[in-house]
C-alpha cells in the first residue's frame, strides 16, 4: 500500500513539472561599452546645450549701444594699432577710428565711415613714415589703411559687428603676418553689417576677406602669397560672422554668471546686506574673463607676445566695464534670474453711482 501511494505521488509530481511554465531566462546585462557610450553621448549633449545657451545674448550682456561706440572704437583702436603697428600704428588707428566713426554717424553710411577711416589711417601712417625715409612709406600707408578701416568697424553700436571684426582677425592671426591679419576681420564685419542671412554672411565675408588677402599677397605684404593669403583670409572672413558674436557673447555671459556667484557669496559672508544691481555684478564678473579672452586675442595679433597678453587683458576689462555700464539694457535683469513677485493689485473702489444705488437699496 505504501509503495502504491509513493508511486502515485511521483506520477503527480511528474505531471506538475510537465505543465509548469518554463522559467524565463534572465535578461543579459547590456555590454559595459554600450552603457559608457550612452553616458558620454549624454554628457556631450548637455555640453552642447550649455554652450549654445551661454553663447546667446541676455538682455544685460548683449553689448549694444544707443549710438556709436566712441569709447570702444577709441580705446580698442589704440590697443590694436599698437599690436599691429607699434606706437605709430596706435596713433594712426586712434585718429582714423574717430574720423571714421564720426563720418559714418553723420552720414548714416558705414561704407563712408570705413572709407574715411582707411584714408585717414593711411595718410597719418604714411606721413609718420616719411620722416624716416621714403622706402617704408608705401608699407606704412597700407598698414594705416587696413587699421583705419578695421577699427572704424569697432565703433559700430551693434556688438555683433564689433565681435565679427575682432574675432575673425583672431582666427586668421596664427597664419597671417602683421596688419594683414585684419583682412579677415574686414570681410566678416562687412558681411555682418550688410545682411543677417547666415549663408549670405558666409559668402560675403569669404569673398571680401579673400579679395583683400589676395591683394595684400599680390603686393608682397604677406609671406603666404596671393593664393595662401586669399584662402586664409577667406576662410576666417566666412566663419567670422557666425563665430565672432558667439565667442564674445560666451565670455560676456560668463562674466554675468561669475558676478552672480560673487554677489551671493558676499551676501552669505555678510559683506553686503542687499543684492547688488545687475550692472555692478556684471562689472565685477568681467575682470577674470577679460584676461582669458582678450589676452589670448592680443597675444595672437601681436605674434604671441606676453606683454600683449597682459595689455589685452587690461584693455578688455576696461572695455567690458564700459559695455556693461553704458549699453542699452544695462539695468535689465536676465532670463532665469529670480525677480520679486508683483504685488497684488489693490481692489478698486466701487463707482460713485454704484455706492449711491447701494445706499438707496438699504
Secondary structure, DSSP 8 states (H G I E B T S, - for coil): -HHHHHHHHHHHHHHHHHHS-----------HHHHHHHHHHHHHHHHHHHHHHHTS--TTTS---SS--HHHHHHHHHHHHHHHHHHHHHHHHHHHHHHHHHHHHHHT-HHHHHHHHHHHHHHHHHHHHHTT-GGGHHHHHHHHHHHHHHHHHTT-SSHHHHHHHHHHHHHHHTTS-GGGGHHHHHHHHHHHHH---HHHHHHHHHHHHHHHHHHHHHTT-STTHHHHHHHHHHHHHHHHHHHHHHHHHHHHHHHHHHHHHHHHHHHHTTS-SS---HHHHHHHHHHHHHHHHHHHHHHHHTTS-HHHHHHHHHHHHHHHHHHHHHSTTTT---TT---------------HHHHHHHHHH-
